[in-house]
Amino acid sequence: MDADLRGLFLESMSRVASAVTVVTTDGDAGRFGVTVSSMTSVSADTSRPSLLVSIHHLSPAGEAIRKNKRFCANVLSGNQSFVSDLFSGRLKHLADDRFSAIGWHSSETGSPVIDGAIASLDCELKTALLWGTHFILIGEVERIELSRQRSPLVYANRGYRRAIPIAPDDDQPHSPESQLRVGFFITLGPEFVPPLVAEFAGKTPGVDIRLLEADHDDLIEQMRAGKIEAAVTFGSVEEPELDSELLCAPAPHVLLSADHPLAAKSSLRLADIADLPMILLDYPSVRAAIAALFKRNEMKPVVRLQSPSFAMVRGLVAQGLGYSIVPQKPQNRTGPDGREIRAVPLDEEFPEGAVIAVMQKPDDQSRLARDFIEKCRMSFKRA
């Protein structure tokens, strides 16, 4: 095979967004599960609906499915990246009994159904075709379970994403003179946005302000699409069609419970905490930033728990279940239950923790966007 063509193909497929599915099976061949991104419908208009999954030919789950003649395609919800990592084999310490680490139940046919999946489609295997390194498995759907969750976990650009709902008025004309659309990184919003918006709205009472909270890459995509005019986020931006500027230099801190042995330290180095359990804010840009920080120091984090909710991360830290790293000194130093959290400066280079403003090129900026960015500059300067 042409190595260059193969490399380009893999890079192309990495950019294709897909729902994350854990395919499970149980029966005489045993109980297994495996994470896949290649699950798709085949037909809804046959005697029973059918779907297709693709599984590597060396996967124990694939072999068990062929012998059990059954599988269940569990489409994961946006908060189930842990389940994806578990069944992809990334969490080696839980590899012996993955099902004991999650909530699940058996369907009427005996197939494992993962609790909280947005949809679980229980299938009878009808066809197994080996193509290259993968088995193409086609099953006929017999039973379907839907949960209250509706937003799927998405995989693209070698990281997890979440679906961003389309605003109901996106088809309405946007007036740059009377409407401002801005975005903020998910953790910056609660601490930084309310007073800033209150000040801006007080001086421009006739302006309709629309806010978007999202991960870094999602914000940049929304900027490219023209859905927002400015964004405040972490890290850096290398987009020729956008401008960016530094609002606040990195000031990384380690979050610890108040009674942690290291909580009284005046500062910490990464070596002081690298072997301790970490609680990770589960967003692609945060994962990448933490990975870069540890790689520079030739270390690896020991991620014990992860959550897409910063309130949850603070709560877990406050309970003494591990530490977390934040790019700036936090204003809120309590968990949701009021338990105290200590923020100790981290004495390491962490360029990914810089707060930046992202905006259109000067000729494309609206007056309101320019005024808002100036308010951001002044706000961070005062802070």
C-alpha positions, 0 to 999 in steps of 0.5 A: 500500500502507498504509505503516503496515501494511507497516511492521508486517508487516516488524517482525513478520517480523523477529521470526520465527526462521528458518534461514539458507540460501545458495542456489547455482547453476552452469551456462551462466548462471554461478555465483552464490549468495545468502543467504535466510531464506525456505526451507521444505519443500513436500512429502516425499510426492511422487515426489521431495521438494520445497522452496521458496525466495524470492529478490528479482526483481533478484537475479543469483542468482535470474536464474541459477537460472531459466536454469540450472534448478537450485539447491542450498539450503545450510542454514548451521551456527551458526558460518557467519555469515561465509558468510551475510554474504558471500552477502548482500552485506555484505562488499563487498570480497569481492563479486567472487568470493565462492566463492573466500573459502569452502570448497565443492565441486560436486555430481554435478549441478554445483551448488555445495555449501558445506562445513560446511553442516548440510544441502545439498539439490540441486534441479531447478527446477520452478516460478518464480512472480513475486509482488510483488518476489520470485520463488517458486522450487520445486525437486524435491530430487535429492541431499542432503548432510549434514555432522557439524554439527547446530546451524543458524545462526538469524536473528531480531530482525535478528541471528544466533542459535544454537539452544539445546539443550533440557536432557534433564531440562527436563520434570522438576520443579524444586525451588527448595530444592535446585536452582539454575539460573543463566546467564552471558554466554558470555565471563564463564563461564570466567574468573568462574564456576569459583571462584564456583561452587566457593565457593558449592558448598562452603557449600551442598554439597547443592545441584544447580547447573545452569549455562547459557552463552549470549548476552545475549538468549538469557539474558533469554529463558531468564529469561522462560521460567523456565528459569534464576533468575538471570543475569550478563551485560553491558549493560542490561535493560529488562524490567518483570518482571525486576530488574537491578543493576550488578556492575561498571562498564564498563572497556573494553580493546583487545586487541593482539598483544604486538608491535603498534605500539600495544601500549605505549600507556597508553591508546587512543581509538577514533580510534587503531584505527578504521581498523585490522582488527578481530576480532569476537566473533560474537554478536548482543549484541557486534555491537550493542554494538560498532556502538553504540560506533562510532556514538556516535563517528561511525565504523565498524569495519573487521571483518576476521575474526569467530568465536563462540569467544573463544579463537579471537578471542584466538588471532587477536589474538595472531597480529597479525591485528587488534585486538579490544575487550572490555568488561572488563580480561581475566584471560587475556592469552595466546592458546591457543598461549601467545602474549602479548596486551596489553590497553590501556585504551580511553578511551571511554564504553562503557555496554554493557560494564557487568556486571550481575546479572539476577534475578526480582522479590524476591517471586519469588526463591528463597533460593538465587538470593538467596544466589548473587546476594550471592556475585556481589556480593562476588566482583566487589567483591573483584575 
